[in-house]
Amino acid sequence: MSTKVWYCANCGYEVNSRGRCHSCGERLVASPLHELESGPDDDEVGYRLDQWDDPTRARLIRLLVNAGVPHRFEEDELVILAVDEPEVDKVVARATAGLAGLEDEEAEAPAGPVDATASQELYRAAKMLRDDPTDMQADVALGEASGAVFAVDYLPDLDEAHMAAVGRVTRRLLGALGADEALEAEIRHEAEVLCRLIAPSAGPPAVEAEAERASSRLTTAARQKGRLVELPQSEVTPGGEVTPAALTGGGPEEGEAVPAQAEDGLASVGVAPTEAVAVVGDVDDEPSTDDLVDDDEDGTGEIVYELGEWLPEQRVELSLLLESAGIAYNWDGADLTVAEEHETEVEGLFEQVHGLVDDDDEARYRSIEELFGAVDRLANDPGNDERQRVFLEAVGAVELPTPVGVDDAFWWRVRSQGHALVAALEHDARIEEISREAALLAEMLHEMV
């Protein structure tokens, strides 16, 4: 009987049960391949990997999965079928960077059906969680779909930046699902963002569905606020960050009339602009309006924010905020156009986008440093009431957004461990358990301070 396999995409090992990696704490990835069953020695070939480091072993596993090569591990030996030896030799060479040319060829190759299926499964799982954050079947589906996505080096119609964004948001969503306390609002939000990001790779039906959802959100909010879904000169593109060119085969020609999204007379017919009406200059983290220009005689115009330095998921979040506010917008690549009359309101929305708020980095670092000191002292004397009190006062630092330079998945582990230690204290756990939980958190924080 064939055996189902899960593996760690970071640490390079396979096991026969789901869960999290015992080393890095990441959720194990469900392999689409079953473990190779034992057969006659003459039909099998072994590769000794005892000198390999974890990242190289992890890359080998991903490449074997991509290539669909059945295999199993016997301690530090990889076992494959003899008929697959020529293919595995190439895979081993790529894993050890011995054949860079083959890797380049692989990166340029068109995505196959397996990759498209992975995107579609991830989209469906995210959509289910967006509709019902408590759906346990969707939780499992997301874990399996994310495993397939993390195992490939590319996905259809996504560039490197969007691939990375899909990975970041998926890990945040997995972290919210794995938290000790219910985070339904966080799950729904991350699932919404993930749906927008992965839709172009999941195919035209997914893009159409997201664009229609965005249009409905925008027009509904605009109706409630008595606004028209229109821009002075540009086409309105709700959900435009999902690259609607994938549906149309390209954007309009210069000067061509383009119908905006219409519903109950709330939209107009726009004209693809021949030049920007107003431009906001250099963008660091937050756009500024230093270079605002208004060319309209009647005083109404457009502002263009150049957001090329933003992450793809940040641009998606901004679209969601604009739709909820009923503010019409247009995306042209990474350039956002809105009506000038909404300038103040739009810039207020920038502050709500994940990762754009200017925190006091020094104060933030001090709070993490203070938490490390408190939990380290608690680990050494877990029964001390004063040390418990100091820790409980400092542990709020884990509830803040991910610090700059820290991986989202790692910060979720820190937050979850903080919650676990608080729960141990609140439920009067044994001294040994409190000490163990405190030591684990202290070890994580030590990597940051």
BELMOZI-V830744 format. One record per residue. N is the residue number from 1. D_FIRST is the distance of its C-alpha to the first C-alpha in Angstrom with 2 decimals. Layout:
N;D_FIRST / N;D_FIRST
//
This chain:
1;0.00 / 2;3.84 / 3;6.55 / 4;9.86 / 5;12.88 / 6;16.56 / 7;19.42 / 8;23.18 / 9;25.21 / 10;28.13 / 11;26.97 / 12;24.25 / 13;21.22 / 14;17.63 / 15;16.00 / 16;13.05 / 17;15.53 / 18;18.32 / 19;21.95 / 20;24.73 / 21;25.25 / 22;26.70 / 23;29.19 / 24;30.54 / 25;29.59 / 26;28.29 / 27;25.53 / 28;22.15 / 29;21.05 / 30;17.82 / 31;16.47 / 32;15.84 / 33;13.41 / 34;9.84 / 35;9.79 / 36;10.13 / 37;7.90 / 38;10.53 / 39;12.54 / 40;16.17 / 41;18.75 / 42;20.85 / 43;18.35 / 44;18.14 / 45;20.92 / 46;21.57 / 47;24.00 / 48;25.78 / 49;26.41 / 50;28.25 / 51;31.46 / 52;30.17 / 53;31.25 / 54;29.08 / 55;30.32 / 56;29.64 / 57;26.05 / 58;25.63 / 59;27.17 / 60;24.91 / 61;21.78 / 62;23.52 / 63;24.48 / 64;21.05 / 65;19.78 / 66;22.90 / 67;22.40 / 68;18.78 / 69;17.87 / 70;14.24 / 71;14.66 / 72;14.04 / 73;16.80 / 74;17.68 / 75;20.73 / 76;23.25 / 77;21.58 / 78;19.85 / 79;17.55 / 80;17.26 / 81;17.16 / 82;20.61 / 83;21.24 / 84;21.10 / 85;23.63 / 86;26.69 / 87;25.26 / 88;24.07 / 89;27.55 / 90;29.07 / 91;26.82 / 92;27.75 / 93;31.37 / 94;31.31 / 95;29.71 / 96;32.50 / 97;35.12 / 98;35.88 / 99;36.00 / 100;37.85 / 101;38.72 / 102;35.13 / 103;34.69 / 104;37.85 / 105;36.62 / 106;33.36 / 107;35.40 / 108;37.66 / 109;35.04 / 110;34.76 / 111;31.84 / 112;29.12 / 113;27.31 / 114;24.58 / 115;27.42 / 116;29.19 / 117;26.15 / 118;25.79 / 119;29.48 / 120;29.29 / 121;26.46 / 122;28.46 / 123;31.59 / 124;30.14 / 125;28.85 / 126;32.25 / 127;34.09 / 128;32.34 / 129;33.30 / 130;36.79 / 131;37.19 / 132;35.69 / 133;35.16 / 134;33.66 / 135;30.81 / 136;27.68 / 137;25.42 / 138;27.47 / 139;27.06 / 140;23.26 / 141;23.69 / 142;26.20 / 143;24.03 / 144;21.26 / 145;23.96 / 146;25.94 / 147;23.07 / 148;22.88 / 149;26.70 / 150;27.05 / 151;24.77 / 152;27.21 / 153;30.72 / 154;32.40 / 155;32.29 / 156;34.34 / 157;37.99 / 158;37.86 / 159;39.93 / 160;39.25 / 161;41.25 / 162;39.41 / 163;35.98 / 164;37.12 / 165;38.46 / 166;35.19 / 167;33.52 / 168;36.29 / 169;36.37 / 170;32.60 / 171;32.66 / 172;35.64 / 173;33.88 / 174;30.79 / 175;33.33 / 176;35.13 / 177;31.99 / 178;31.10 / 179;34.67 / 180;35.53 / 181;38.06 / 182;37.96 / 183;39.04 / 184;39.02 / 185;41.89 / 186;40.33 / 187;36.96 / 188;38.77 / 189;40.96 / 190;38.30 / 191;36.20 / 192;39.39 / 193;40.03 / 194;36.48 / 195;36.72 / 196;39.90 / 197;38.57 / 198;35.33 / 199;36.90 / 200;38.28 / 201;34.87 / 202;33.28 / 203;35.75 / 204;39.13 / 205;38.15 / 206;37.25 / 207;40.51 / 208;42.49 / 209;41.06 / 210;41.91 / 211;45.35 / 212;46.08 / 213;45.05 / 214;47.25 / 215;50.14 / 216;49.91 / 217;49.91 / 218;52.87 / 219;54.97 / 220;54.40 / 221;55.51 / 222;58.39 / 223;59.61 / 224;59.64 / 225;61.76 / 226;63.97 / 227;62.88 / 228;62.43 / 229;59.23 / 230;61.08 / 231;62.23 / 232;65.74 / 233;64.77 / 234;60.99 / 235;58.18 / 236;56.16 / 237;52.46 / 238;50.46 / 239;47.00 / 240;48.41 / 241;46.21 / 242;43.30 / 243;45.07 / 244;46.31 / 245;47.19 / 246;43.59 / 247;44.75 / 248;48.20 / 249;47.74 / 250;50.27 / 251;53.04 / 252;56.49 / 253;59.23 / 254;62.00 / 255;64.34 / 256;62.25 / 257;62.33 / 258;58.95 / 259;58.27 / 260;56.96 / 261;54.45 / 262;56.50 / 263;56.43 / 264;59.50 / 265;61.90 / 266;60.65 / 267;59.96 / 268;62.30 / 269;62.24 / 270;62.04 / 271;63.03 / 272;60.97 / 273;63.30 / 274;64.96 / 275;65.26 / 276;64.35 / 277;66.84 / 278;66.26 / 279;64.19 / 280;63.08 / 281;63.20 / 282;61.07 / 283;58.00 / 284;56.91 / 285;54.71 / 286;56.77 / 287;58.85 / 288;62.62 / 289;65.34 / 290;67.88 / 291;68.23 / 292;68.46 / 293;70.53 / 294;71.57 / 295;72.88 / 296;73.32 / 297;76.90 / 298;76.06 / 299;74.33 / 300;70.81 / 301;68.29 / 302;64.80 / 303;63.32 / 304;60.67 / 305;58.52 / 306;56.92 / 307;53.59 / 308;51.97 / 309;51.48 / 310;49.48 / 311;45.68 / 312;44.09 / 313;42.84 / 314;46.40 / 315;47.81 / 316;45.32 / 317;46.37 / 318;49.98 / 319;49.41 / 320;47.97 / 321;51.01 / 322;53.40 / 323;51.90 / 324;52.16 / 325;55.78 / 326;56.57 / 327;57.65 / 328;57.29 / 329;55.95 / 330;55.08 / 331;52.67 / 332;53.65 / 333;51.02 / 334;51.43 / 335;54.94 / 336;55.45 / 337;58.49 / 338;59.93 / 339;63.32 / 340;65.91 / 341;66.81 / 342;63.42 / 343;63.71 / 344;64.19 / 345;61.44 / 346;58.94 / 347;59.70 / 348;59.13 / 349;55.61 / 350;54.92 / 351;55.09 / 352;52.16 / 353;49.72 / 354;47.06 / 355;48.16 / 356;51.67 / 357;53.66 / 358;55.86 / 359;55.03 / 360;57.33 / 361;55.05 / 362;57.11 / 363;57.10 / 364;53.36 / 365;52.77 / 366;55.10 / 367;53.22 / 368;49.93 / 369;51.84 / 370;53.37 / 371;50.00 / 372;48.68 / 373;51.74 / 374;51.43 / 375;47.77 / 376;48.26 / 377;51.14 / 378;49.20 / 379;46.34 / 380;48.98 / 381;50.69 / 382;48.36 / 383;50.71 / 384;53.71 / 385;54.78 / 386;56.64 / 387;53.72 / 388;51.48 / 389;54.15 / 390;54.49 / 391;50.75 / 392;50.61 / 393;53.52 / 394;51.88 / 395;48.28 / 396;49.34 / 397;49.02 / 398;45.24 / 399;45.89 / 400;47.69 / 401;46.10 / 402;44.18 / 403;46.80 / 404;47.73 / 405;45.63 / 406;42.79 / 407;39.30 / 408;38.57 / 409;35.15 / 410;36.81 / 411;39.60 / 412;37.20 / 413;35.75 / 414;39.37 / 415;40.21 / 416;37.21 / 417;38.04 / 418;41.65 / 419;40.68 / 420;38.59 / 421;41.63 / 422;43.98 / 423;41.81 / 424;41.81 / 425;45.59 / 426;46.16 / 427;44.10 / 428;45.82 / 429;42.73 / 430;43.10 / 431;45.03 / 432;42.11 / 433;39.88 / 434;42.72 / 435;43.27 / 436;39.62 / 437;39.43 / 438;42.80 / 439;41.82 / 440;38.75 / 441;41.00 / 442;43.69 / 443;41.33 / 444;40.33 / 445;43.99 / 446;45.06 / 447;43.29 / 448;45.61 / 449;48.88
//
